[in-house]
Amino acid sequence: MNNTRKATIQDLSQLAKLFDQYRVFYHKESDILSAENFLKERIEKQDSEIYVAESEGVLIGFVQLYPLFSSTRMKKYWLLNDLFVNENHRGKGFSKELIEAAKEVCKSSDACGILLETGKSNDIGNQLYPSCDFELYNEVNFYEWTNK
Protein backbone atom coordinates (compact mmCIF):
# COMPACT_ATOMS: atom_id res chain seq x y z
CA MET A 1 0.00 0.00 0.00
CA ASN A 2 2.52 2.62 1.25
CA ASN A 3 0.44 5.76 0.84
CA THR A 4 1.95 7.57 3.82
CA ARG A 5 4.52 10.33 3.97
CA LYS A 6 5.63 13.14 6.22
CA ALA A 7 3.34 16.18 6.11
CA THR A 8 4.68 19.40 4.62
CA ILE A 9 3.53 23.00 4.76
CA GLN A 10 2.00 22.46 1.29
CA ASP A 11 -0.43 19.97 2.88
CA LEU A 12 -1.78 22.56 5.29
CA SER A 13 -5.13 23.27 3.63
CA GLN A 14 -6.14 19.61 3.23
CA LEU A 15 -4.60 18.62 6.56
CA ALA A 16 -6.51 21.35 8.42
CA LYS A 17 -9.80 20.02 7.03
CA LEU A 18 -8.95 16.51 8.23
CA PHE A 19 -7.83 17.85 11.61
CA ASP A 20 -11.12 19.73 11.89
CA GLN A 21 -13.06 16.51 11.14
CA TYR A 22 -11.02 14.80 13.86
CA ARG A 23 -11.83 17.51 16.40
CA VAL A 24 -15.53 17.49 15.49
CA PHE A 25 -15.49 13.70 16.02
CA TYR A 26 -14.37 14.51 19.59
CA HIS A 27 -17.27 16.96 20.05
CA LYS A 28 -15.30 20.16 19.50
CA GLU A 29 -16.61 23.11 17.49
CA SER A 30 -15.54 23.22 13.86
CA ASP A 31 -12.81 25.83 13.36
CA ILE A 32 -10.74 25.22 10.24
CA LEU A 33 -8.82 28.51 10.48
CA SER A 34 -7.62 27.73 14.00
CA ALA A 35 -6.83 24.16 12.95
CA GLU A 36 -4.71 25.47 10.10
CA ASN A 37 -2.88 27.90 12.40
CA PHE A 38 -2.28 25.20 15.00
CA LEU A 39 -0.89 22.74 12.44
CA LYS A 40 1.19 25.40 10.73
CA GLU A 41 2.84 26.17 14.05
CA ARG A 42 3.50 22.46 14.73
CA ILE A 43 5.10 22.01 11.30
CA GLU A 44 7.14 25.22 11.35
CA LYS A 45 8.41 24.77 14.90
CA GLN A 46 8.97 21.05 14.30
CA ASP A 47 7.54 20.25 17.71
CA SER A 48 5.49 17.32 16.43
CA GLU A 49 5.80 14.72 13.71
CA ILE A 50 2.83 14.54 11.36
CA TYR A 51 2.40 11.85 8.73
CA VAL A 52 -0.42 11.78 6.22
CA ALA A 53 -2.14 9.06 4.23
CA GLU A 54 -3.06 9.81 0.62
CA SER A 55 -5.44 8.22 -1.83
CA GLU A 56 -5.43 9.42 -5.43
CA GLY A 57 -3.65 12.65 -4.47
CA VAL A 58 -6.09 13.53 -1.69
CA LEU A 59 -5.19 13.44 2.01
CA ILE A 60 -7.49 11.02 3.80
CA GLY A 61 -5.81 10.54 7.19
CA PHE A 62 -3.04 11.61 9.53
CA VAL A 63 -1.13 10.67 12.64
CA GLN A 64 0.51 13.22 14.94
CA LEU A 65 3.25 12.38 17.42
CA TYR A 66 4.65 14.57 20.19
CA PRO A 67 8.02 13.95 21.85
CA LEU A 68 8.21 13.03 25.52
CA PHE A 69 11.17 11.93 27.58
CA SER A 70 11.61 9.12 30.07
CA SER A 71 13.91 10.09 32.92
CA THR A 72 14.27 6.50 34.11
CA ARG A 73 15.15 5.21 30.65
CA MET A 74 17.00 8.39 29.68
CA LYS A 75 15.46 8.24 26.23
CA LYS A 76 12.80 9.85 24.12
CA TYR A 77 9.27 8.49 24.04
CA TRP A 78 6.66 9.44 21.46
CA LEU A 79 3.06 10.25 22.33
CA LEU A 80 0.70 9.17 19.57
CA ASN A 81 -1.76 11.94 20.29
CA ASP A 82 -3.86 12.00 17.12
CA LEU A 83 -4.84 9.33 14.62
CA PHE A 84 -7.62 9.93 12.14
CA VAL A 85 -8.83 8.52 8.84
CA ASN A 86 -11.76 10.07 6.98
CA GLU A 87 -14.85 7.90 7.46
CA ASN A 88 -15.10 7.19 3.70
CA HIS A 89 -11.68 5.51 3.78
CA ARG A 90 -11.86 3.48 6.98
CA GLY A 91 -11.40 -0.27 6.99
CA LYS A 92 -8.86 -0.14 4.14
CA GLY A 93 -5.66 -0.36 6.18
CA PHE A 94 -4.79 3.34 6.28
CA SER A 95 -4.79 3.48 10.10
CA LYS A 96 -2.36 0.57 10.29
CA GLU A 97 -0.17 2.23 7.69
CA LEU A 98 -0.10 5.47 9.68
CA ILE A 99 0.76 3.52 12.84
CA GLU A 100 3.62 1.83 10.98
CA ALA A 101 4.89 5.29 9.98
CA ALA A 102 4.76 6.27 13.67
CA LYS A 103 6.77 3.16 14.58
CA GLU A 104 9.39 4.14 12.00
CA VAL A 105 9.68 7.60 13.60
CA CYS A 106 10.22 5.85 16.93
CA LYS A 107 12.88 3.52 15.54
CA SER A 108 14.73 6.19 13.57
CA SER A 109 14.90 8.49 16.60
CA ASP A 110 16.09 5.67 18.87
CA ALA A 111 13.14 6.30 21.17
CA CYS A 112 12.10 3.68 23.70
CA GLY A 113 8.51 3.45 22.53
CA ILE A 114 5.17 5.01 21.70
CA LEU A 115 2.48 5.81 24.25
CA LEU A 116 -1.15 6.47 23.48
CA GLU A 117 -4.48 6.63 25.18
CA THR A 118 -7.90 5.89 23.86
CA GLY A 119 -11.33 5.82 25.42
CA LYS A 120 -12.58 2.56 26.88
CA SER A 121 -15.62 2.93 24.62
CA ASN A 122 -13.48 3.28 21.45
CA ASP A 123 -14.13 -0.27 20.23
CA ILE A 124 -12.34 0.24 16.91
CA GLY A 125 -9.22 1.70 18.53
CA ASN A 126 -9.23 -0.93 21.25
CA GLN A 127 -9.11 -3.59 18.53
CA LEU A 128 -6.71 -1.71 16.25
CA TYR A 129 -3.90 -0.97 18.70
CA PRO A 130 -3.38 -4.54 19.98
CA SER A 131 -3.44 -5.75 16.36
CA CYS A 132 -0.49 -3.37 15.77
CA ASP A 133 1.47 -4.85 18.72
CA PHE A 134 0.54 -2.22 21.30
CA GLU A 135 0.05 -3.66 24.77
CA LEU A 136 -2.55 -2.46 27.24
CA TYR A 137 -0.60 -1.02 30.14
CA ASN A 138 -2.65 -1.44 33.28
CA GLU A 139 0.12 -1.29 35.87
CA VAL A 140 -0.19 2.46 36.40
CA ASN A 141 -2.95 4.97 36.88
CA PHE A 142 -3.04 8.05 34.69
CA TYR A 143 -4.24 11.27 36.27
CA GLU A 144 -4.97 14.66 34.78
CA TRP A 145 -4.87 18.14 36.22
CA THR A 146 -6.73 20.74 34.19
CA ASN A 147 -5.70 24.39 34.27
CA LYS A 148 -9.03 26.16 34.67
C-alpha positions in Angstrom: 0.0 0.0 0.0 2.5 2.6 1.3 0.4 5.8 0.8 2.0 7.6 3.8 4.5 10.3 4.0 5.6 13.1 6.2 3.3 16.2 6.1 4.7 19.4 4.6 3.5 23.0 4.8 2.0 22.5 1.3 -0.4 20.0 2.9 -1.8 22.6 5.3 -5.1 23.3 3.6 -6.1 19.6 3.2 -4.6 18.6 6.6 -6.5 21.4 8.4 -9.8 20.0 7.0 -9.0 16.5 8.2 -7.8 17.9 11.6 -11.1 19.7 11.9 -13.1 16.5 11.1 -11.0 14.8 13.9 -11.8 17.5 16.4 -15.5 17.5 15.5 -15.5 13.7 16.0 -14.4 14.5 19.6 -17.3 17.0 20.0 -15.3 20.2 19.5 -16.6 23.1 17.5 -15.5 23.2 13.9 -12.8 25.8 13.4 -10.7 25.2 10.2 -8.8 28.5 10.5 -7.6 27.7 14.0 -6.8 24.2 12.9 -4.7 25.5 10.1 -2.9 27.9 12.4 -2.3 25.2 15.0 -0.9 22.7 12.4 1.2 25.4 10.7 2.8 26.2 14.0 3.5 22.5 14.7 5.1 22.0 11.3 7.1 25.2 11.3 8.4 24.8 14.9 9.0 21.1 14.3 7.5 20.2 17.7 5.5 17.3 16.4 5.8 14.7 13.7 2.8 14.5 11.4 2.4 11.8 8.7 -0.4 11.8 6.2 -2.1 9.1 4.2 -3.1 9.8 0.6 -5.4 8.2 -1.8 -5.4 9.4 -5.4 -3.6 12.7 -4.5 -6.1 13.5 -1.7 -5.2 13.4 2.0 -7.5 11.0 3.8 -5.8 10.5 7.2 -3.0 11.6 9.5 -1.1 10.7 12.6 0.5 13.2 14.9 3.2 12.4 17.4 4.6 14.6 20.2 8.0 13.9 21.8 8.2 13.0 25.5 11.2 11.9 27.6 11.6 9.1 30.1 13.9 10.1 32.9 14.3 6.5 34.1 15.2 5.2 30.6 17.0 8.4 29.7 15.5 8.2 26.2 12.8 9.9 24.1 9.3 8.5 24.0 6.7 9.4 21.5 3.1 10.2 22.3 0.7 9.2 19.6 -1.8 11.9 20.3 -3.9 12.0 17.1 -4.8 9.3 14.6 -7.6 9.9 12.1 -8.8 8.5 8.8 -11.8 10.1 7.0 -14.8 7.9 7.5 -15.1 7.2 3.7 -11.7 5.5 3.8 -11.9 3.5 7.0 -11.4 -0.3 7.0 -8.9 -0.1 4.1 -5.7 -0.4 6.2 -4.8 3.3 6.3 -4.8 3.5 10.1 -2.4 0.6 10.3 -0.2 2.2 7.7 -0.1 5.5 9.7 0.8 3.5 12.8 3.6 1.8 11.0 4.9 5.3 10.0 4.8 6.3 13.7 6.8 3.2 14.6 9.4 4.1 12.0 9.7 7.6 13.6 10.2 5.8 16.9 12.9 3.5 15.5 14.7 6.2 13.6 14.9 8.5 16.6 16.1 5.7 18.9 13.1 6.3 21.2 12.1 3.7 23.7 8.5 3.4 22.5 5.2 5.0 21.7 2.5 5.8 24.2 -1.2 6.5 23.5 -4.5 6.6 25.2 -7.9 5.9 23.9 -11.3 5.8 25.4 -12.6 2.6 26.9 -15.6 2.9 24.6 -13.5 3.3 21.5 -14.1 -0.3 20.2 -12.3 0.2 16.9 -9.2 1.7 18.5 -9.2 -0.9 21.3 -9.1 -3.6 18.5 -6.7 -1.7 16.3 -3.9 -1.0 18.7 -3.4 -4.5 20.0 -3.4 -5.7 16.4 -0.5 -3.4 15.8 1.5 -4.9 18.7 0.5 -2.2 21.3 0.1 -3.7 24.8 -2.6 -2.5 27.2 -0.6 -1.0 30.1 -2.7 -1.4 33.3 0.1 -1.3 35.9 -0.2 2.5 36.4 -3.0 5.0 36.9 -3.0 8.0 34.7 -4.2 11.3 36.3 -5.0 14.7 34.8 -4.9 18.1 36.2 -6.7 20.7 34.2 -5.7 24.4 34.3 -9.0 26.2 34.7 
